[in-house]
Amino acid sequence: MQPHTAGRAICHWPMLGRDRTLAQLQTLRSDPAVPSAVLVAEPGFGRSRVLHELVSQVERDGSEAELVVASRSAATIPLGLFARILPSAISTQLDPLHRFQLAYETFVDRARQLCGAYLLCIDNAHLADEQSAALIHQLAIAPTPFTVVSIAEGEPAPDAIRALLTENKVENLEIGPLPDEAIGELVRTVLGAPVDEDIISDLARLSEGNPRYLRDLVLSAVDEGSIALLDRCWHAVGPLDPGSQMTELIEAQMQRLTSEERAALEVLAIGEPLDVCVFSEFASPDIQHSLARNEFITFTEHDAGLRVVLKHPRHGRVLEAAICPSSLIEIKQHLAVAIAEKRILDSIDGATRQESCSGLPLQTRLLTTRESEIAALAAACLSSKQIARRLSISARTVDNHLSAVYAKLHLDGRRELARIVGQATSH
């Protein structure tokens, strides 16, 4: 294969790394004790590709297979999901129960006529209307036809679809992320030449094994010139940024966030990893719990204590790219102040104070609240006049507070104050 020089010219995107899932489905299909299987995966993990490939394999073997795809538009019509393949006479039935029974018997009779050599696949079943969902459930627990149902993880679904996940006879298969080896093979295949291992590592990290994200990253990297074919090998010549499709998918995931949750994630995207005490300045315990429960953030142990990071690196790229320049400057300033104040407090002898990360006041503290706030701003390289404007006090009052800080902490001035804080402004 000749190397491609334009990302959008990469038309063929092979399906790799899903052989095990396909083999499992074929094995289950031949097991009379298993009436159906449910495929569960995050959006972009290849549920639809797996179903299409399974249907192709079954048809090549001489059996009959049917694939129907649920959609939001079809969900407005009872049994609209199956309108294409059900006899038109069924749609004229006014009695919903009779219509349901006829639809069920249509599929069961078809499987019997073909002596079980019939496969029914339903993609995006979480989007099905209630009647279609009930029909899917009944077909999935019936001996025939063998039914494969795909559901997007984390998306709302009708009760009848969710109930399949707890049915004893129904096999649940989870499609996980592509392994790094499959990512490397896939990228080398579509680019048609060897690829620098650093590029493979970056693509694996940013895509997190999501084939759809991986495809968008590769196409965007080629189109934007972030990677180039040099001496018959692809090398990085710029940063790998999320493509348009990846950005749209992530933005769609973030639509369920509240404004406060998104603001907290934007801070984390700029400053991660953040000490949990610093992050608590921007996110309440309830917001932190919600973000962690929905797998937007995670907590990691560190020598200095608990830290907060984004669960998915790709979210950070999208969040940061969407922040306007003025907001970005403001976030960095607030972060510098919060980190500086935390490091000032850490520099004070622990025996003289008890610090709380939960927002409770300190029982014993060398600096007053105002002194600590001014010290943090000074350590963040703000002048006395800038601090005065921010706090609506006079510059002389600022200098008086700073003099008290220097005396209490035995410091000679701003330079030593910045030293004990560390590299707060460059975090």
Number of C-alpha atoms within 10 A of each C-alpha: 8 8 17 15 14 15 20 12 11 17 8 8 12 11 14 12 19 19 11 10 17 16 12 12 22 14 11 17 22 13 12 12 11 21 22 30 25 23 25 21 19 17 20 19 22 20 22 20 14 20 22 15 14 22 20 14 15 17 16 10 10 10 16 18 19 15 18 17 16 21 17 13 12 18 18 13 15 19 24 19 26 19 16 9 13 17 13 10 9 18 18 9 13 9 9 14 11 12 18 20 12 18 21 17 12 15 18 19 14 16 20 13 11 12 12 20 21 24 22 23 26 24 22 22 26 25 24 31 24 19 21 26 25 18 19 24 21 14 22 26 20 17 18 24 27 27 26 27 26 26 26 20 14 13 11 12 20 17 13 19 26 16 11 22 18 11 13 10 17 19 19 19 16 17 17 16 21 22 13 17 11 17 24 20 15 22 21 18 17 21 23 17 17 17 22 15 12 11 19 18 14 14 24 23 15 21 25 19 20 20 23 16 27 25 23 19 23 26 22 23 24 23 17 17 18 16 22 19 19 9 7 12 16 21 18 19 12 12 13 21 21 25 20 14 15 23 21 13 14 17 15 11 14 15 10 10 15 11 10 13 20 18 17 20 27 23 22 24 22 19 21 17 17 22 21 19 21 21 26 19 16 20 22 16 13 10 17 23 14 15 21 16 11 13 12 18 18 17 17 12 9 9 6 7 10 14 19 23 22 21 16 16 15 20 23 21 17 20 21 17 16 12 15 9 11 8 11 16 12 11 19 17 17 17 26 24 25 24 28 30 24 20 20 23 21 14 12 16 12 12 7 11 16 13 18 11 15 12 12 8 12 14 10 13 17 16 19 14 12 12 18 21 20 24 29 27 23 23 29 25 18 17 15 19 15 15 22 18 12 11 14 9 12 13 17 12 12 22 17 11 20 21 17 16 21 16 12 12 15 11 15 11 13 15 12 14 23 21 12 18 22 16 15 22 19 10 15
